[in-house]
Structures are given as C-alpha cells and as structure tokens.
Amino acid sequence: MTSPFKVLPVSPEDLEAAILVGERAFQHDSLRLAIFPPQKISPSNPHEERSFRLARLQKRLSSPHSHYFKCIDSSITPARLVGISGWFAPGGTQWKGDAVQDGDVEEGLPKCMDADLHRATAEGMKKARERALKEDWDVWYLGSLAIDPTYQGKGIGKMLMQWGCEQSDRDGLPLYLEATPAGRGLYEKCGFESVEELTWPGVMHEGESYRMAIMVRKPKRRRVVVDEVRPGTEREVVSRMN
C-alpha cells in the first residue's frame, strides 16, 4: 500500500500552516510555556507569538543556506501539512542572525515573551554549541522539527530526518541539534548521541527540571580532504575524518 505521506520542499504559501503545526506540536512544551507564559498574552493581540514566529520563519526561509521541508497527508483534499523540518548548511552561517540563537534587536521581541529567560536560553545554547563543536562549524544543523500531534507515531519524524542524514553522510560531516525531552527519542533512533545536557531548574517537565540535550550524529562516511598537488611534484593524497 502506498503511503499517503510525502515530503516536499516548503514554499512561502506553506508558512502559516507550518506555524500552526509548530503551535500544536509544542503547545505543552514546558520551556516554550515559560518563555511565552500564558499570563502575558494580551487580549488585544492574542496571536503575538504566532506573528513573531511567522516573521522569524520567513527570515529563515529567505536564507540561501536554509532547506525547509514539509510532510503532507495526500489522502486529504486539499493535502494537509502535518510536519516540517528546517536544515541549515555547514560553514558557520547556521546561526548568524537567528532570532533564537544569537538574540534579537530588543525592540523586536514580542511583549508576550519573557525576554530574560529568552536571553538566558539563547546564551546557554550558544555556549553549549561552542563546547560541543569547538568552533568547528562544518556541521549540518537541524534548526526545527515539528509534527502535528494527531500524526505522531506514523513515521513522519523519520521521513523528515532522512534528507539531513543523507546530506551529512554525503558530505562526511556531522549533524548537530538541540533536543527537547519529547524529541530526544526520535533523534536517538536516527543515530544521534547526547554530548551534553542543559538544565533549566526553574522550568519543570514531568516534575523534573527541564533538560535539553545537545546531540550530534556522526556521518556514515569519511570526509576526504585532498592536499594540493603541484605539477612536477609527488605528494601523498591525505584523507581524514573531520
């Protein structure tokens, strides 16, 4: 039987649907609820968080270094977007100008956000990234993955992970991500290993401090680096694992 689920590139027309999927996927995530506490929602602007996330996604999608994919359920007419993934190419541009990782212009932060916790989270993730990668930015980065809760457990997460894993193996470069408690199991099944845990004591998840896993997946093939060979000379070809 042919699967009704298909993975396709995201287009600008998909952005609002993608944001709604993200809302449903993370509606109970403790860290998101701490950064965007319900009591800070303004009755005059109840969708301020959504607008903020939409603007951020538009900015990310416009980057030539980003690769966003959607999973659709083609058994429904019109087809329904049920999952999304966002990948960023190696080279050090993965986090430049990113609203979460490198901070925002202060006046650009929404009023419904706990700005202090936002900054603390971003700084903690940045330092963990520097420790894990040791300033070697030649990694593929998974910036976002969200699955509609009604479609979880159907293999959509693995489908959306496949593209990035293939790029990593093709290039011989690692994959890097930060995992929520809910997403960690999927990433482990895809070959990721936790190299560090960030703990947010004031944010609780199932009665315990919220733990974000810093995870890396090694490529299945080696990256080959070839020394320059000058005409008329003999030099050894060197291959190594980065």
N, CA, C and O of each residue as an XYZ file, in Angstrom:
968
protein
N       0.844     -1.199      0.000
C       0.000      0.000      0.000
C       0.881      1.251      0.000
O       1.811      1.366      0.798
N       0.581      2.170     -0.889
C       1.353      3.413     -0.994
C       1.056      4.329      0.184
O      -0.100      4.537      0.550
N       2.111      4.870      0.765
C       1.931      5.784      1.898
C       1.303      7.086      1.435
O       1.657      7.598      0.373
N       0.371      7.633      2.216
C      -0.229      8.919      1.851
C       0.677     10.104      2.178
O       0.376     11.241      1.816
N       1.787      9.831      2.864
C       2.660     10.910      3.313
C       3.783     11.159      2.311
O       4.441     10.228      1.846
N       3.987     12.435      1.989
C       5.015     12.829      1.037
C       5.813     13.987      1.615
O       5.252     14.882      2.247
N       7.122     13.969      1.398
C       7.998     15.047      1.846
C       8.372     15.904      0.649
O       8.875     15.409     -0.359
N       8.116     17.200      0.779
C       8.335     18.148     -0.308
C       8.983     19.418      0.238
O       8.883     19.682      1.436
N       9.640     20.205     -0.602
C      10.180     21.488     -0.135
C       9.059     22.436      0.301
O       7.959     22.424     -0.252
N       9.365     23.241      1.288
C       8.411     24.246      1.763
C       8.420     25.440      0.817
O       9.475     25.859      0.341
N       7.243     25.981      0.551
C       7.103     27.193     -0.249
C       6.570     28.310      0.639
O       6.048     28.031      1.718
N       6.687     29.575      0.211
C       6.158     30.673      1.028
C       4.679     30.518      1.360
O       4.223     31.008      2.394
N       3.929     29.846      0.500
C       2.497     29.654      0.743
C       2.238     28.696      1.909
O       1.123     28.637      2.427
N       3.259     27.950      2.321
C       3.096     26.955      3.386
C       3.342     27.515      4.781
O       3.094     26.823      5.769
N       3.821     28.740      4.887
C       4.360     29.212      6.163
C       3.318     29.274      7.274
O       3.598     28.865      8.401
N       2.144     29.769      6.982
C       1.127     29.860      8.035
C       0.727     28.473      8.526
O       0.562     28.266      9.729
N       0.570     27.524      7.609
C       0.239     26.157      8.011
C       1.366     25.545      8.826
O       1.121     24.798      9.773
N       2.600     25.863      8.457
C       3.748     25.347      9.194
C       3.783     25.885     10.621
O       4.085     25.150     11.561
N       3.476     27.156     10.776
C       3.449     27.753     12.109
C       2.372     27.110     12.972
O       2.588     26.884     14.162
N       1.229     26.815     12.390
C       0.145     26.182     13.141
C       0.535     24.774     13.581
O       0.190     24.351     14.685
N       1.246     24.052     12.730
C       1.735     22.733     13.118
C       2.700     22.858     14.301
O       2.642     22.073     15.248
N       3.584     23.853     14.234
C       4.506     24.080     15.336
C       3.786     24.419     16.637
O       4.185     23.968     17.711
N       2.732     25.210     16.535
C       1.946     25.553     17.727
C       1.361     24.307     18.372
O       1.419     24.145     19.591
N       0.798     23.431     17.551
C       0.187     22.222     18.100
C       1.244     21.275     18.658
O       1.032     20.631     19.685
N       2.387     21.197     17.972
C       3.440     20.278     18.410
C       4.049     20.695     19.749
O       4.401     19.839     20.560
N       4.176     22.002     19.988
C       4.856     22.479     21.184
C       3.910     23.145     22.186
O       4.349     23.883     23.067
N       2.630     22.882     22.046
C       1.675     23.580     22.916
C       1.867     23.249     24.396
O       1.536     24.065     25.256
N       2.397     22.064     24.706
C       2.595     21.662     26.102
C       4.069     21.635     26.499
O       4.397     21.196     27.601
N       4.965     22.095     25.621
C       6.380     22.099     25.957
C       6.655     23.103     27.072
O       6.313     24.281     26.960
N       7.274     22.626     28.146
C       7.428     23.455     29.342
C       8.309     24.676     29.114
O       8.036     25.748     29.654
N       9.357     24.522     28.323
C      10.244     25.661     28.081
C       9.545     26.725     27.247
O       9.686     27.917     27.520
N       8.796     26.310     26.237
C       8.050     27.294     25.439
C       7.044     28.031     26.309
O       6.886     29.244     26.179
N       6.366     27.314     27.192
C       5.371     27.947     28.058
C       6.022     28.897     29.060
O       5.397     29.858     29.508
N       7.281     28.625     29.409
C       7.987     29.532     30.318
C       8.449     30.791     29.589
O       8.406     31.887     30.147
N       8.887     30.631     28.347
C       9.341     31.789     27.567
C       8.151     32.616     27.092
O       8.237     33.841     27.003
N       7.049     31.949     26.790
C       5.815     32.639     26.383
C       4.711     32.287     27.375
O       3.792     31.541     27.037
N       4.791     32.816     28.592
C       3.810     32.456     29.625
C       2.402     32.923     29.245
O       2.228     34.047     28.773
N       1.405     32.070     29.446
C       0.028     32.427     29.069
C      -0.462     33.725     29.700
O      -1.270     34.436     29.102
N       0.018     34.039     30.901
C      -0.455     35.249     31.583
C       0.018     36.531     30.901
O      -0.494     37.612     31.190
N       0.998     36.414     29.991
C       1.487     37.598     29.296
C       0.785     37.831     27.955
O       1.082     38.798     27.253
N      -0.136     36.948     27.610
C      -0.879     37.127     26.364
C      -1.820     38.319     26.503
O      -2.589     38.408     27.460
N      -1.751     39.218     25.552
C      -2.597     40.406     25.579
C      -3.926     40.119     24.887
O      -3.930     39.604     23.769
N      -5.050     40.438     25.521
C      -6.351     40.237     24.874
C      -6.480     41.018     23.568
O      -7.229     40.626     22.674
N      -5.743     42.123     23.466
C      -5.821     42.939     22.257
C      -4.931     42.393     21.139
O      -5.077     42.788     19.982
N      -4.010     41.488     21.480
C      -3.120     40.900     20.487
C      -2.842     39.439     20.854
O      -1.707     39.089     21.176
N      -3.867     38.588     20.808
C      -3.720     37.208     21.297
C      -2.792     36.334     20.458
O      -2.357     35.280     20.921
N      -2.483     36.757     19.232
C      -1.638     35.946     18.353
C      -0.262     36.577     18.144
O       0.352     36.408     17.091
N       0.211     37.300     19.146
C       1.501     37.978     19.031
C       2.641     36.970     18.865
O       3.544     37.185     18.056
N       2.605     35.874     19.623
C       3.643     34.852     19.489
C       3.637     34.261     18.080
O       4.692     34.038     17.486
N       2.441     34.012     17.555
C       2.340     33.452     16.202
C       2.946     34.397     15.174
O       3.656     33.959     14.269
N       2.671     35.683     15.307
C       3.210     36.666     14.367
C       4.728     36.725     14.449
O       5.412     36.843     13.432
N       5.249     36.641     15.672
C       6.695     36.638     15.880
C       7.333     35.428     15.207
O       8.345     35.558     14.519
N       6.748     34.263     15.403
C       7.301     33.040     14.821
C       7.166     33.038     13.296
O       8.039     32.518     12.601
N       6.114     33.596     12.786
C       5.932     33.665     11.339
C       7.000     34.555     10.704
O       7.581     34.199      9.679
N       7.257     35.707     11.313
C       8.287     36.612     10.787
C       9.654     35.947     10.835
O      10.454     36.094      9.911
N       9.923     35.214     11.914
C      11.207     34.528     12.038
C      11.349     33.434     10.978
O      12.417     33.274     10.387
N      10.274     32.682     10.739
C      10.324     31.623      9.730
C      10.502     32.207      8.338
O      11.228     31.641      7.521
N       9.851     33.328      8.055
C      10.032     33.982      6.758
C      11.483     34.385      6.560
O      12.027     34.235      5.466
N      12.113     34.896      7.613
C      13.516     35.305      7.547
C      14.414     34.099      7.308
O      15.330     34.151      6.488
N      14.149     33.020      8.023
C      14.966     31.815      7.859
C      14.813     31.227      6.463
O      15.796     30.812      5.849
N      13.599     31.192      5.969
C      13.346     30.592      4.662
C      14.018     31.387      3.551
O      14.354     30.831      2.506
N      14.215     32.670      3.768
C      14.846     33.512      2.744
C      16.353     33.326      2.674
O      16.994     33.794      1.733
N      16.921     32.648      3.661
C      18.374     32.440      3.669
C      18.756     31.406      2.612
O      18.098     30.373      2.493
N      19.822     31.677      1.837
C      20.264     30.695      0.841
C      20.870     29.450      1.486
O      21.128     28.458      0.804
N      21.097     29.501      2.794
C      21.710     28.376      3.490
C      20.679     27.485      4.176
O      21.046     26.487      4.796
N      19.402     27.825      4.076
C      18.365     27.037      4.738
C      17.680     26.097      3.756
O      17.590     26.374      2.560
N      17.201     24.981      4.291
C      16.498     23.973      3.497
C      15.312     23.484      4.333
O      15.484     22.711      5.275
N      14.125     23.935      3.982
C      12.932     23.566      4.734
C      12.093     22.570      3.943
O      11.929     22.683      2.728
N      11.557     21.575      4.687
C      10.735     20.549      4.074
C       9.443     20.377      4.858
O       9.386     20.611      6.066
N       8.426     19.968      4.146
C       7.134     19.696      4.765
C       6.755     18.254      4.483
O       7.183     17.675      3.485
N       5.956     17.682      5.357
C       5.337     16.388      5.100
C       3.845     16.644      4.964
O       3.240     17.289      5.820
N       3.258     16.144      3.899
C       1.840     16.344      3.673
C       1.103     15.010      3.717
O       1.665     13.961      3.402
N      -0.146     15.071      4.107
C      -1.047     13.921      4.035
C      -1.840     14.073      2.750
O      -2.768     14.879      2.681
N      -1.480     13.302      1.731
C      -2.118     13.431      0.416
C      -3.448     12.698      0.323
O      -4.121     12.754     -0.706
N      -3.832     12.001      1.410
C      -5.119     11.307      1.381
C      -6.280     12.264      1.615
O      -7.447     11.901      1.468
N      -5.933     13.498      1.984
C      -6.947     14.537      2.237
C      -6.922     15.534      1.095
O      -5.858     15.833      0.552
N      -8.075     16.044      0.731
C      -8.178     17.069     -0.311
C      -8.757     18.345      0.287
O      -9.879     18.331      0.793
N      -8.011     19.452      0.238
C      -6.620     19.539     -0.238
C      -5.650     18.874      0.739
O      -5.978     18.666      1.907
N      -4.463     18.547      0.252
C      -3.464     17.881      1.087
C      -3.157     18.721      2.320
O      -3.113     19.949      2.249
N      -2.947     18.059      3.439
C      -2.729     18.741      4.716
C      -1.271     18.681      5.116
O      -0.654     17.617      5.072
N      -0.714     19.820      5.508
C       0.656     19.870      6.019
C       0.642     19.348      7.453
O      -0.066     19.886      8.305
N       1.433     18.289      7.723
C       1.384     17.644      9.035
C       2.746     17.622      9.734
O       2.848     17.169     10.875
N       3.774     18.099      9.070
C       5.086     18.139      9.688
C       6.018     19.058      8.929
O       5.811     19.330      7.746
N       7.047     19.537      9.614
C       8.006     20.445      8.977
C       9.378     20.249      9.596
O       9.502     19.976     10.790
N      10.414     20.392      8.761
C      11.792     20.363      9.259
C      12.570     21.496      8.614
O      12.304     21.879      7.476
N      13.534     22.026      9.355
C      14.370     23.112      8.842
C      15.833     22.798      9.054
O      16.282     22.639     10.189
N      16.586     22.708      7.956
C      18.007     22.369      7.992
C      18.845     23.570      7.555
O      18.412     24.380      6.736
N      20.058     23.671      8.120
C      20.965     24.758      7.770
C      22.320     24.187      7.393
O      22.869     23.331      8.087
N      22.853     24.678      6.273
C      24.066     24.129      5.686
C      25.312     24.494      6.490
O      25.305     25.482      7.224
N      26.386     23.704      6.358
C      27.636     23.949      7.084
C      28.316     25.244      6.641
O      27.985     25.830      5.611
N      29.282     25.666      7.466
C      30.124     26.779      7.066
C      30.157     27.953      8.015
O      30.890     28.912      7.772
N      29.379     27.912      9.103
C      29.411     28.998     10.071
C      28.272     29.988      9.955
O      28.172     30.908     10.766
N      27.398     29.817      8.947
C      26.269     30.734      8.782
C      24.999     30.190      9.420
O      23.955     30.841      9.373
N      25.077     29.002     10.019
C      23.866     28.348     10.520
C      23.113     29.177     11.546
O      21.885     29.129     11.607
N      23.845     29.938     12.354
C      23.207     30.635     13.465
C      23.301     32.153     13.343
O      22.830     32.855     14.238
N      23.877     32.677     12.295
C      24.034     34.126     12.179
C      22.687     34.793     11.946
O      21.940     34.444     11.032
N      22.404     35.763     12.804
C      21.153     36.498     12.651
C      19.930     35.734     13.069
O      18.810     36.188     12.838
N      20.119     34.550     13.698
C      18.964     33.749     14.084
C      18.311     34.332     15.327
O      18.994     34.735     16.269
N      16.992     34.374     15.322
C      16.261     35.024     16.396
C      16.418     34.312     17.731
O      16.339     34.957     18.777
N      16.636     33.016     17.729
C      16.782     32.280     18.971
C      18.236     32.203     19.400
O      18.556     32.445     20.564
N      19.127     31.866     18.460
C      20.488     31.558     18.839
C      21.338     32.784     19.122
O      22.145     32.760     20.051
N      21.188     33.833     18.368
C      22.073     34.979     18.524
C      21.370     36.217     19.078
O      21.968     37.291     19.128
N      20.124     36.084     19.490
C      19.417     37.196     20.096
C      18.785     38.123     19.084
O      19.168     38.129     17.914
N      17.830     38.899     19.524
C      17.120     39.830     18.674
C      17.479     41.257     19.024
O      18.036     41.529     20.087
N      17.159     42.158     18.126
C      17.131     43.565     18.498
C      16.051     43.695     19.557
O      14.928     43.233     19.354
N      16.370     44.313     20.675
C      15.459     44.290     21.814
C      14.048     44.744     21.473
O      13.074     44.155     21.942
N      13.934     45.785     20.661
C      12.594     46.282     20.355
C      11.813     45.312     19.474
O      10.605     45.469     19.299
N      12.504     44.294     18.910
C      11.822     43.326     18.063
C      11.206     42.183     18.833
O      10.461     41.388     18.260
N      11.502     42.077     20.140
C      10.938     40.997     20.936
C       9.480     41.275     21.248
O       9.121     42.407     21.570
N       8.628     40.250     21.155
C       7.216     40.467     21.464
C       6.989     40.690     22.958
O       7.743     40.182     23.789
N       5.964     41.438     23.287
C       5.672     41.730     24.688
C       5.223     40.498     25.454
O       5.314     40.457     26.681
N       4.738     39.490     24.730
C       4.265     38.278     25.397
C       5.408     37.348     25.790
O       5.165     36.283     26.358
N       6.639     37.727     25.498
C       7.807     36.889     25.781
C       8.463     37.291     27.091
O       8.520     38.472     27.432
N       8.959     36.293     27.827
C       9.835     36.541     28.969
C      11.229     36.766     28.402
O      11.964     35.807     28.164
N      11.596     38.006     28.185
C      12.841     38.336     27.488
C      14.074     37.868     28.246
O      15.062     37.470     27.629
N      14.034     37.908     29.576
C      15.196     37.484     30.362
C      15.454     35.987     30.178
O      16.598     35.572     29.995
N      14.400     35.185     30.225
C      14.567     33.747     30.038
C      14.968     33.437     28.601
O      15.763     32.531     28.352
N      14.419     34.188     27.669
C      14.797     34.030     26.257
C      16.293     34.240     26.065
O      16.957     33.444     25.402
N      16.822     35.312     26.647
C      18.246     35.612     26.509
C      19.094     34.561     27.213
O      20.135     34.157     26.694
N      18.660     34.115     28.390
C      19.408     33.103     29.124
C      19.443     31.783     28.360
O      20.466     31.099     28.326
N      18.321     31.437     27.753
C      18.248     30.202     26.976
C      19.162     30.285     25.758
O      19.917     29.356     25.471
N      19.087     31.412     25.042
C      19.917     31.589     23.852
C      21.395     31.550     24.195
O      22.184     30.948     23.467
N      21.779     32.183     25.295
C      23.183     32.204     25.698
C      23.646     30.810     26.111
O      24.758     30.397     25.781
N      22.793     30.090     26.832
C      23.147     28.738     27.238
C      23.345     27.811     26.057
O      24.269     26.998     26.045
N      22.474     27.931     25.060
C      22.596     27.102     23.858
C      23.838     27.468     23.059
O      24.506     26.596     22.503
N      24.144     28.757     23.004
C      25.321     29.207     22.266
C      26.600     28.660     22.892
O      27.478     28.175     22.179
N      26.714     28.734     24.213
C      27.914     28.243     24.892
C      28.033     26.731     24.770
O      29.132     26.202     24.607
N      26.893     26.030     24.850
C      26.916     24.577     24.698
C      27.365     24.190     23.294
O      28.097     23.216     23.114
N      26.923     24.954     22.308
C      27.322     24.696     20.921
C      28.831     24.882     20.750
O      29.488     24.087     20.078
N      29.368     25.923     21.356
C      30.804     26.177     21.257
C      31.601     25.057     21.923
O      32.653     24.656     21.425
N      31.095     24.556     23.051
C      31.792     23.460     23.735
C      31.728     22.174     22.903
O      32.719     21.453     22.781
N      30.563     21.900     22.338
C      30.371     20.646     21.608
C      31.134     20.626     20.293
O      31.701     19.599     19.921
N      31.153     21.750     19.589
C      31.742     21.791     18.253
C      33.161     22.336     18.236
O      33.878     22.196     17.246
N      33.564     22.964     19.348
C      34.926     23.523     19.458
C      35.237     24.452     18.282
O      36.334     24.454     17.723
N      34.210     25.246     17.935
C      34.297     26.259     16.880
C      34.580     25.659     15.503
O      35.072     26.354     14.614
N      34.276     24.394     15.328
C      34.315     23.788     14.001
C      32.887     23.783     13.480
O      32.091     22.915     13.841
N      32.563     24.753     12.632
C      31.175     24.953     12.205
C      30.808     24.161     10.958
O      29.750     24.384     10.370
N      31.671     23.240     10.552
C      31.357     22.405      9.398
C      30.442     21.265      9.823
O      30.838     20.099      9.846
N      29.215     21.629     10.156
C      28.190     20.660     10.538
C      26.873     21.055      9.880
O      26.621     22.235      9.637
N      26.049     20.077      9.598
C      24.662     20.345      9.242
C      23.880     20.533     10.536
O      24.106     19.824     11.517
N      22.953     21.501     10.531
C      22.213     21.840     11.753
C      20.715     21.694     11.523
O      20.159     22.248     10.575
N      20.079     20.942     12.401
C      18.620     20.858     12.380
C      18.072     21.940     13.292
O      18.149     21.827     14.516
N      17.517     22.990     12.697
C      17.024     24.113     13.477
C      15.615     23.925     14.003
O      15.249     24.514     15.020
N      14.815     23.105     13.317
C      13.439     22.897     13.763
C      12.869     21.606     13.195
O      13.173     21.205     12.072
N      12.042     20.978     14.000
C      11.289     19.799     13.578
C       9.994     19.791     14.368
O      10.018     19.824     15.598
N       8.869     19.748     13.678
C       7.573     19.750     14.340
C       6.627     18.818     13.599
O       6.549     18.838     12.370
N       5.910     18.000     14.366
C       4.937     17.067     13.811
C       3.590     17.338     14.477
O       3.515     17.482     15.698
N       2.551     17.404     13.692
C       1.205     17.548     14.244
C       0.945     16.392     15.210
O       1.124     15.233     14.836
N       0.524     16.683     16.450
C       0.328     15.607     17.437
C      -0.594     14.488     16.975
O      -0.406     13.336     17.367
N      -1.583     14.803     16.152
C      -2.503     13.762     15.690
C      -1.842     12.826     14.680
O      -2.406     11.786     14.340
N      -0.658     13.185     14.199
C       0.060     12.371     13.215
C       1.339     11.770     13.781
O       2.082     11.115     13.050
N       1.606     11.972     15.037
C       2.808     11.406     15.621
C       2.681      9.891     15.742
O       1.587      9.357     15.923
N       3.820      9.211     15.639
C       3.816      7.759     15.696
C       3.570      7.089     14.362
O       3.384      5.874     14.309
N       3.565      7.857     13.276
C       3.328      7.320     11.937
C       4.579      7.328     11.060
O       4.499      7.081      9.857
N       5.723      7.611     11.660
C       6.974      7.600     10.905
C       7.308      8.895     10.201
O       8.267      8.957      9.432
N       6.523      9.937     10.456
C       6.751     11.208      9.765
C       8.052     11.861     10.221
O       8.764     12.464      9.418
N       8.360     11.740     11.507
C       9.602     12.313     12.005
C      10.810     11.734     11.289
O      11.706     12.478     10.888
N      10.848     10.429     11.126
C      11.974      9.795     10.429
C      12.025     10.221      8.968
O      13.108     10.393      8.410
N      10.859     10.394      8.345
C      10.830     10.840      6.956
C      11.457     12.226      6.825
O      12.215     12.484      5.890
N      11.139     13.107      7.758
C      11.660     14.467      7.701
C      13.134     14.532      8.097
O      13.829     15.480      7.733
N      13.614     13.543      8.833
C      15.016     13.490      9.209
C      15.890     12.953      8.079
O      17.094     13.209      8.055
N      15.301     12.216      7.152
C      16.085     11.494      6.150
C      16.948     12.417      5.296
O      18.108     12.105      5.025
N      16.391     13.550      4.870
C      17.137     14.439      3.974
C      18.426     14.912      4.635
O      19.496     14.851      4.029
N      18.327     15.382      5.872
C      19.510     15.885      6.556
C      20.541     14.800      6.807
O      21.743     15.036      6.681
N      20.073     13.605      7.163
C      21.003     12.500      7.387
C      21.736     12.142      6.097
O      22.924     11.823      6.121
N      21.032     12.194      4.983
C      21.662     11.894      3.696
C      22.701     12.947      3.326
O      23.762     12.613      2.800
N      22.400     14.220      3.600
C      23.376     15.279      3.313
C      24.617     15.100      4.174
O      25.740     15.252      3.694
N      24.415     14.781      5.431
C      25.526     14.569      6.350
C      26.420     13.430      5.870
O      27.644     13.558      5.855
N      25.805     12.323      5.480
C      26.582     11.170      5.022
C      27.278     11.471      3.696
O      28.410     11.040      3.475
N      26.608     12.201      2.826
C      27.205     12.559      1.538
C      28.432     13.433      1.719
O      29.454     13.233      1.062
N      28.322     14.414      2.623
C      29.416     15.370      2.833
C      30.473     14.860      3.804
O      31.563     15.427      3.889
N      30.159     13.795      4.536
C      31.078     13.326      5.558
C      31.176     14.285      6.719
O      32.233     14.410      7.338
N      30.065     14.978      7.025
C      30.042     15.979      8.093
C      28.993     15.612      9.140
O      27.981     14.996      8.806
N      29.220     15.980     10.398
C      28.258     15.653     11.454
C      26.962     16.457     11.324
O      26.880     17.464     10.620
N      25.963     15.958     12.040
C      24.705     16.685     12.233
C      24.646     17.146     13.680
O      25.097     16.446     14.587
N      24.079     18.345     13.886
C      24.004     18.928     15.229
C      22.592     19.402     15.482
O      21.933     19.903     14.571
N      22.111     19.250     16.729
C      20.796     19.770     17.093
C      20.678     19.903     18.600
O      21.480     19.356     19.356
N      19.661     20.641     19.020
C      19.263     20.710     20.426
C      17.912     20.020     20.544
O      16.975     20.369     19.825
N      17.800     19.038     21.448
C      16.594     18.215     21.538
C      15.773     18.551     22.767
O      16.304     18.670     23.871
N      14.475     18.701     22.564
C      13.551     18.796     23.687
C      13.397     17.410     24.310
O      13.767     16.416     23.684
N      12.863     17.321     25.522
C      12.633     15.989     26.107
C      11.746     15.107     25.227
O      11.957     13.896     25.156
N      10.762     15.699     24.562
C       9.844     14.919     23.738
C      10.498     14.413     22.454
O      10.126     13.356     21.944
N      11.472     15.160     21.930
C      12.069     14.789     20.655
C      13.299     13.910     20.756
O      13.743     13.350     19.754
N      13.852     13.780     21.941
C      15.139     13.087     22.099
C      15.088     11.638     21.608
O      16.034     11.173     20.972
N      14.013     10.929     21.890
C      13.911      9.528     21.497
C      14.009      9.329     19.991
O      14.672      8.403     19.524
N      13.351     10.194     19.237
C      13.417     10.110     17.775
C      14.843     10.298     17.293
O      15.311      9.556     16.430
N      15.531     11.276     17.841
C      16.893     11.559     17.383
C      17.841     10.416     17.722
O      18.743     10.098     16.946
N      17.636      9.807     18.874
C      18.474      8.659     19.216
C      18.273      7.522     18.223
O      19.231      6.838     17.863
N      17.040      7.316     17.778
C      16.755      6.277     16.783
C      17.405      6.607     15.439
O      17.675      5.709     14.641
N      17.653      7.876     15.191
C      18.280      8.299     13.940
C      19.800      8.352     14.041
O      20.469      8.806     13.113
N      20.344      7.892     15.161
C      21.789      7.802     15.289
C      22.464      8.931     16.040
O      23.693      8.985     16.089
N      21.687      9.843     16.633
C      22.271     10.950     17.397
C      22.672     10.474     18.797
O      22.056      9.574     19.369
N      23.709     11.097     19.321
C      24.152     10.839     20.683
C      24.200     12.162     21.444
O      24.583     13.196     20.896
N      23.810     12.110     22.700
C      23.858     13.307     23.538
C      25.283     13.551     24.006
O      25.938     12.649     24.528
N      25.762     14.786     23.813
C      27.107     15.139     24.261
C      27.081     16.053     25.480
O      28.105     16.271     26.128
N      25.901     16.583     25.785
C      25.745     17.446     26.956
C      24.254     17.658     27.203
O      23.438     17.562     26.286
N      23.919     17.946     28.446
C      22.547     18.306     28.780
C      22.524     19.688     29.413
O      23.319     19.993     30.303
N      21.611     20.512     28.945
C      21.368     21.809     29.572
C      20.149     21.663     30.473
O      19.137     21.092     30.067
N      20.246     22.170     31.676
C      19.152     22.048     32.637
C      18.642     23.424     33.006
O      19.420     24.333     33.295
N      17.336     23.569     32.994
C      16.705     24.821     33.379
C      15.919     24.552     34.667
O      14.768     24.119     34.604
N      16.528     24.804     35.838
C      15.916     24.422     37.117
C      14.540     25.020     37.354
O      13.688     24.385     37.976
N      14.310     26.236     36.867
C      13.023     26.874     37.110
C      11.926     26.436     36.160
O      10.775     26.846     36.306
N      12.272     25.609     35.192
C      11.305     25.125     34.206
C      11.143     23.632     34.416
O      12.109     22.878     34.296
N       9.938     23.200     34.727
C       9.705     21.807     35.080
C       9.100     21.030     33.919
O       8.266     21.540     33.171
N       9.547     19.769     33.788
C       8.997     18.844     32.793
C       8.710     17.531     33.508
O       9.627     16.832     33.938
N       7.445     17.208     33.627
C       7.012     15.983     34.304
C       7.617     15.883     35.702
O       8.078     14.820     36.117
N       7.610     16.995     36.414
C       8.067     17.012     37.798
C       9.557     17.171     37.980
O      10.023     17.249     39.116
N      10.329     17.222     36.899
C      11.772     17.377     36.992
C      12.207     18.620     36.224
O      11.457     19.159     35.411
N      13.434     19.066     36.498
C      13.961     20.218     35.766
C      14.016     19.904     34.274
O      14.352     18.789     33.875
N      13.687     20.888     33.469
C      13.679     20.725     32.017
C      15.095     20.468     31.521
O      16.015     21.223     31.833
N      15.266     19.396     30.743
C      16.579     19.024     30.234
C      16.580     19.064     28.712
O      15.806     18.367     28.055
N      17.451     19.882     28.173
C      17.638     19.972     26.731
C      18.931     19.245     26.371
O      19.993     19.555     26.909
N      18.837     18.285     25.466
C      20.009     17.507     25.091
C      20.709     18.130     23.886
O      20.075     18.437     22.876
N      22.012     18.309     24.004
C      22.839     18.730     22.879
C      23.295     17.446     22.184
O      23.971     16.617     22.793
N      22.927     17.281     20.915
C      23.115     15.993     20.261
C      23.874     16.120     18.943
O      23.739     17.101     18.213
N      24.674     15.098     18.666
C      25.483     15.053     17.448
C      25.342     13.673     16.815
O      25.341     12.655     17.507
N      25.226     13.654     15.515
C      25.223     12.400     14.750
C      26.434     12.394     13.839
O      26.624     13.313     13.042
N      27.253     11.357     13.956
C      28.431     11.233     13.103
C      28.027     10.721     11.723
O      27.096      9.923     11.612
N      28.711     11.166     10.674
C      28.385     10.695      9.322
C      28.811      9.246      9.133
O      29.684      8.745      9.842
N      28.187      8.583      8.173
C      28.496      7.181      7.898
C      29.685      7.019      6.952
O      30.163      5.905      6.736
N      30.156      8.122      6.394
C      31.332      8.049      5.539
C      32.309      9.140      5.958
O      31.931     10.104      6.624
N      33.548      8.982      5.568
C      34.575      9.941      5.942
C      34.601     11.106      4.970
O      34.363     10.947      3.773
N      34.892     12.261      5.502
C      35.146     13.411      4.647
C      36.573     13.319      4.130
O      37.506     13.118      4.907
N      36.744     13.463      2.841
C      38.071     13.341      2.242
C      38.630     14.728      1.956
O      38.002     15.530      1.265
N      39.804     15.000      2.488
C      40.496     16.261      2.251
C      41.747     15.943      1.455
O      42.597     15.183      1.918
N      41.869     16.505      0.280
C      42.987     16.196     -0.607
C      43.958     17.360     -0.630
O      43.562     18.488     -0.924
N      45.223     17.108     -0.325
C      46.246     18.145     -0.412
C      46.446     18.568     -1.862
O      46.301     17.761     -2.780
N      46.778     19.828     -2.056
C      47.054     20.325     -3.400
C      48.299     19.638     -3.966
O      49.319     19.522     -3.287
N      48.201     19.194     -5.193
C      49.337     18.556     -5.859
C      49.850     19.494     -6.941
O      49.126     19.811     -7.884
N      51.087     19.937     -6.812
C      51.676     20.863     -7.775
C      52.254     20.090     -8.957
O      52.763     18.983     -8.786
N      52.177     20.665    -10.147
C      52.740     19.999    -11.326
C      54.210     19.663    -11.128
O      54.979     20.498    -10.653
N      54.608     18.439    -11.492
C      56.003     18.049    -11.403
C      56.453     17.593    -10.038
O      57.633     17.309     -9.830
N      55.503     17.520     -9.083
C      55.864     17.054     -7.752
C      55.010     15.855     -7.394
O      53.968     15.609     -8.001
N      55.464     15.121     -6.411
C      54.703     13.979     -5.937
C      54.358     14.238     -4.474
O      55.239     14.393     -3.628
N      53.052     14.282     -4.196
C      52.624     14.474     -2.818
C      51.555     13.451     -2.493
O      50.753     13.069     -3.346
N      51.558     13.031     -1.292
C      50.627     11.994     -0.884
C      49.217     12.574     -0.758
O      49.031     13.681     -0.253
N      48.236     11.813     -1.222
C      46.839     12.203     -1.038
C      46.441     11.809      0.373
O      46.597     10.658      0.781
N      45.929     12.771      1.105
C      45.596     12.560      2.508
C      44.091     12.568      2.678
O      43.402     13.473      2.208
N      43.589     11.544      3.360
C      42.174     11.537      3.718
C      42.089     11.436      5.222
O      42.876     10.731      5.852
N      41.142     12.133      5.789
C      40.988     12.110      7.227
C      39.539     12.336      7.603
O      38.743     12.831      6.806
N      39.215     11.973      8.808
C      37.881     12.230      9.339
C      37.899     13.565     10.034
O      38.726     13.787     10.918
N      36.981     14.491      9.646
C      36.891     15.784     10.335
C      36.075     15.621     11.610
O      35.875     16.589     12.343
